[in-house]
Amino acid sequence: MGNDIILFGLAGVIASGAPIVIAVIGETLTERAGVINLSLNGVILLSAMIGFWVAVETDSLFFGFLAGMVVGALVATIVAFSSITLKQSQVAVGFILAITCRDLAYFLGNPIMGSQGPIMLSTSIPFLKDIPILGRLLFQQSLMTYISIIMIGVAWFWIFKTRPGLMLQGIGEKPAAAYVRGANVQKMRYFYTIVGGALVGLAGPLYTLSVKPGWKGTITGLDGIGWIVLAITIFGGWNPIRAAFGAYLFAFLQWLGLVLQPYMTSIPSQVLQVAPFPLMILALLFVNMGNTEWMERLIASLPDKVRLRAVKILRSMQSRQPGALGTPFERQ
């Protein structure tokens, strides 16, 4: 396999990872605020369909992406109202919405199956595109891919380096303490849930208008992406940079399945296509297995030097969820 083909494939990994990165950042913001939005799988499908439909009708990519964000924001508003105001189970509400949105996408999307619509093309950045290797990988992408990369740094800076970001961490970790310091916990949870939902909704049309152009119903290949986004959010430890790594890892595994397919003819192609999903779940389990008793006993039995190194590696991978995640806030 030539270097040009490898670079082309890796550039494709960055492009196909863009919607996952955006969705993961959206869910990271939501869960940092203490709310779990399990509707992601249905939202991505519904926003992908509606975003493509609107783009076809208006012949505008902008309105297509905007429609996807509106869908995500509306569903997130339902999640916020049900869980924050009505104090209903966030898991139950999100799961029901995931199924409902998925079925609506397939039912309402029948009229536009196979339709031709506008497609977001790559936009090379002058001068930067000529940089060896990096130019091919990073600077010959679509506008939304550039935005997804920028969002990684912006989200990290917002969460960890700004006062509003510290307040966001507070309402997700110890909302009572944040309330005492003047934070309107309910209002902020509404805000971040809706903003996070809008970002998840943006990921949908990014598939149908760029990564996988067109709407093809059940064979569009997006069913299950939302659950992977939830897994990557945990894998990333609610940190945008680490979560982005997980998103690109998943996209890389998908590309690797396509690359290996011609060399593994004895394995059905369907197996290689779905392999990234269980592999991502296994990666999630590997990240969190350092907290288990059997792993602690295993590490304790190792020689001192090996044990210290193993503990260091496992600690660097471990993550802790926000302390008040999924817990309704009650003012005393």
C-alpha positions in Angstrom: 0.0 0.0 0.0 1.5 3.3 -1.1 2.1 6.3 1.1 -0.4 8.4 -0.9 -3.1 5.8 -0.3 -2.3 5.7 3.4 -2.4 9.5 3.7 -5.6 9.6 1.7 -7.1 7.0 4.1 -6.0 8.8 7.2 -7.4 12.0 5.9 -10.6 10.2 5.5 -10.4 9.0 9.1 -10.2 12.6 10.2 -13.2 13.6 8.0 -15.4 10.6 9.1 -14.5 11.2 12.7 -15.7 14.9 12.5 -19.4 14.2 13.3 -18.5 11.8 16.1 -16.2 14.5 17.6 -18.9 17.1 17.4 -21.5 14.8 19.0 -19.1 13.7 21.7 -18.3 17.3 22.6 -22.0 18.0 22.8 -22.7 15.1 25.1 -19.6 15.9 27.2 -21.0 19.4 27.9 -24.4 17.9 28.8 -23.0 15.3 31.2 -20.6 17.8 32.7 -23.7 19.7 33.7 -25.0 16.6 35.4 -27.6 15.5 32.8 -27.5 12.2 30.8 -29.0 12.4 27.3 -29.5 8.9 26.0 -31.5 10.0 23.0 -28.3 10.4 20.9 -28.8 7.5 18.6 -32.2 8.5 17.5 -31.3 12.2 17.4 -28.4 11.5 15.0 -30.7 9.5 12.7 -33.6 12.0 12.8 -31.3 15.1 12.3 -29.5 13.3 9.5 -32.7 12.7 7.7 -34.4 16.1 8.3 -31.1 18.0 7.7 -30.8 16.3 4.3 -34.4 16.8 3.5 -34.2 20.6 4.3 -31.0 20.8 2.2 -32.7 19.2 -0.7 -35.7 21.5 -0.5 -33.8 24.7 0.0 -30.6 23.7 -2.0 -28.7 25.1 1.0 -26.1 23.3 3.1 -26.5 26.0 5.8 -30.2 25.4 6.3 -29.6 21.7 6.3 -27.1 21.9 9.1 -29.3 24.4 10.9 -32.3 22.1 10.7 -30.2 19.3 12.3 -29.2 21.5 15.2 -32.8 22.5 15.7 -33.9 18.9 15.9 -31.2 18.1 18.4 -32.0 21.2 20.5 -35.8 20.3 20.6 -35.2 16.7 21.6 -32.7 17.9 24.3 -35.3 20.4 25.5 -37.7 17.5 26.1 -34.9 15.6 28.0 -34.2 18.7 30.1 -37.9 19.4 30.9 -38.6 15.8 31.8 -35.5 15.3 33.9 -34.9 18.7 35.4 -38.4 20.1 35.9 -40.5 17.0 36.2 -37.7 15.0 37.9 -38.3 11.9 35.7 -35.7 9.3 35.1 -33.1 10.6 32.7 -32.3 7.1 31.5 -35.9 6.1 30.8 -36.8 9.4 29.0 -33.6 9.3 26.9 -34.0 5.7 25.9 -37.7 6.2 24.8 -36.7 9.3 22.8 -33.8 7.3 21.2 -36.3 4.7 19.9 -39.0 7.2 18.9 -36.6 9.5 17.0 -35.1 6.5 15.2 -38.5 5.2 14.1 -39.6 8.7 13.0 -36.5 9.1 10.9 -37.1 5.8 9.0 -40.9 6.5 8.6 -40.7 10.2 7.6 -37.6 9.7 5.5 -39.3 7.3 3.0 -40.2 10.1 0.4 -36.5 11.3 0.1 -34.8 7.9 0.0 -32.3 8.0 -2.9 -32.8 11.7 -3.6 -29.8 13.8 -4.7 -28.9 16.8 -2.6 -26.1 19.3 -2.1 -22.8 17.9 -0.8 -20.1 19.7 1.2 -16.9 19.6 -0.7 -13.3 19.8 0.6 -11.8 23.3 0.9 -8.0 23.4 0.8 -6.2 26.1 2.9 -3.6 28.0 0.8 0.0 27.4 1.8 -0.9 25.1 4.7 -2.1 22.4 2.2 1.5 22.2 0.8 3.0 21.2 4.2 4.3 17.6 3.8 2.0 15.0 5.3 0.1 17.4 7.6 -1.1 19.3 4.5 -2.7 16.2 3.1 -4.1 15.1 6.5 -5.4 18.4 8.0 -5.6 21.1 5.5 -7.5 19.6 2.6 -10.8 18.9 4.5 -14.3 20.3 4.5 -15.3 23.4 6.4 -17.2 21.3 9.0 -14.1 19.1 9.6 -12.1 22.2 10.3 -14.8 23.4 12.7 -14.8 20.0 14.5 -11.0 20.2 15.1 -11.3 23.8 16.4 -14.1 22.8 18.7 -11.9 20.3 20.5 -9.6 23.1 21.7 -12.4 25.6 22.4 -14.4 23.1 24.4 -11.4 22.1 26.5 -10.4 25.7 27.1 -14.0 26.6 28.1 -14.4 23.7 30.5 -11.1 23.9 32.3 -9.7 27.4 31.8 -12.7 29.8 32.1 -14.9 30.8 35.0 -18.1 29.7 33.3 -16.4 26.3 32.7 -15.5 25.9 36.3 -19.1 26.7 37.2 -20.2 24.1 34.7 -18.0 21.5 36.5 -19.4 22.7 39.8 -23.1 22.0 38.8 -22.1 18.6 37.6 -20.0 17.7 40.6 -21.6 19.4 43.6 -24.6 21.4 42.5 -25.5 22.4 46.1 -22.1 24.1 46.5 -22.4 25.8 43.1 -25.9 27.0 44.1 -24.5 28.5 47.3 -21.9 30.4 45.2 -24.6 31.9 43.1 -25.1 29.5 40.2 -28.6 29.0 38.9 -28.2 25.2 38.6 -31.5 24.5 36.9 -31.1 27.2 34.3 -27.5 26.2 33.5 -28.4 22.6 33.2 -31.1 23.6 30.7 -28.6 25.7 28.8 -25.9 23.0 28.5 -28.4 20.2 27.8 -29.9 22.2 24.9 -26.5 23.4 23.5 -25.1 19.8 23.8 -28.2 18.5 22.0 -27.8 21.0 19.2 -24.2 19.8 18.7 -25.4 16.2 18.5 -28.0 17.3 16.0 -25.3 19.0 13.9 -23.5 15.6 13.6 -26.5 14.0 11.8 -26.6 16.2 8.6 -22.8 16.1 8.6 -23.1 12.5 7.7 -25.8 12.8 5.0 -24.4 16.0 3.5 -20.7 15.1 3.6 -19.4 11.9 5.1 -22.1 9.5 3.7 -24.1 11.7 1.2 -27.8 11.0 0.9 -30.5 9.4 2.9 -31.0 5.6 2.4 -33.2 4.7 5.3 -32.2 1.6 7.3 -29.1 1.1 5.1 -27.7 4.6 5.7 -25.4 2.9 8.3 -25.9 5.4 11.1 -27.9 3.2 13.5 -25.7 2.6 16.5 -23.4 5.7 16.1 -25.2 7.4 19.0 -24.5 4.6 21.4 -20.8 4.7 20.4 -20.9 8.5 21.1 -22.1 7.7 24.6 -19.4 5.1 25.1 -16.7 7.5 23.8 -17.9 10.2 26.2 -17.1 7.8 29.0 -13.9 6.6 27.4 -12.8 10.2 27.1 -13.3 10.8 30.8 -15.5 13.8 30.0 -12.5 15.6 28.6 -12.9 16.9 25.0 -9.3 16.2 23.9 -9.3 12.6 25.2 -12.8 12.1 23.8 -11.7 13.3 20.4 -9.0 10.7 20.5 -11.6 8.1 21.1 -13.7 9.4 18.2 -10.8 9.2 15.8 -9.9 5.8 17.1 -13.3 4.5 16.2 -13.1 6.1 12.8 -9.7 4.5 12.3 -11.1 1.1 13.2 -13.8 1.5 10.6 -11.2 2.4 8.0 -9.0 -0.4 9.0 -11.9 -2.8 8.5 -12.2 -1.6 4.9 -8.4 -1.9 4.4 -8.2 -5.5 5.7 -11.2 -6.7 3.9 -9.4 -7.7 0.6 -6.7 -9.6 2.6 -9.2 -11.5 4.9 -11.5 -13.0 2.3 -12.4 -15.9 4.6 -14.1 -13.4 7.0 -17.5 -12.1 5.9 -17.4 -8.4 5.1 -20.3 -7.7 7.5 -18.0 -8.9 10.4 -15.3 -6.4 9.6 -17.9 -3.6 9.1 -19.4 -4.1 12.6 -16.1 -5.0 14.4 -15.3 -1.4 15.4 -18.4 -1.3 17.6 -17.5 -4.2 20.0 -13.8 -3.2 19.8 -14.7 0.3 21.1 -16.8 -1.2 23.9 -13.8 -3.4 24.8 -11.6 -0.3 24.8 -14.0 1.3 27.2 -13.9 -1.7 29.5 -10.1 -1.7 29.4 -10.0 1.9 30.4 -12.1 1.3 33.5 -10.9 -2.1 34.5 -8.2 -0.6 36.8 -11.0 0.1 39.3 -11.8 -3.6 39.7 -10.7 -5.7 42.7 -9.3 -8.5 40.5 -7.0 -6.0 38.7 -5.8 -4.6 42.0 -4.9 -8.1 43.2 -3.2 -8.8 39.9 -1.1 -5.6 40.1 -0.2 -6.3 43.7 1.4 -9.6 42.7 3.7 -8.0 40.2 7.4 -7.1 40.9 7.8 -3.6 42.3 9.1 -1.9 39.1 6.4 -3.5 36.9 3.7 -2.7 39.5 4.6 0.9 39.7 4.6 1.3 35.9 1.3 -0.6 35.6 -0.3 1.6 38.3 0.9 4.7 36.5 -0.5 3.6 33.2 -3.8 2.6 34.6 -4.2 5.8 36.6 -3.5 7.9 33.4 -6.4 6.0 31.7 -8.9 6.0 34.5 -11.8 8.5 34.5 -14.3 9.5 37.1 -17.8 10.6 36.1 -19.2 13.9 37.4 -20.4 13.4 40.9 -24.0 14.5 40.4 -24.4 12.9 36.9 -28.0 11.8 36.5 -29.0 13.2 39.9 -31.8 15.8 40.1 -31.0 19.0 42.1 -33.3 20.0 44.9 -32.9 23.4 46.5 -32.9 23.1 50.3 
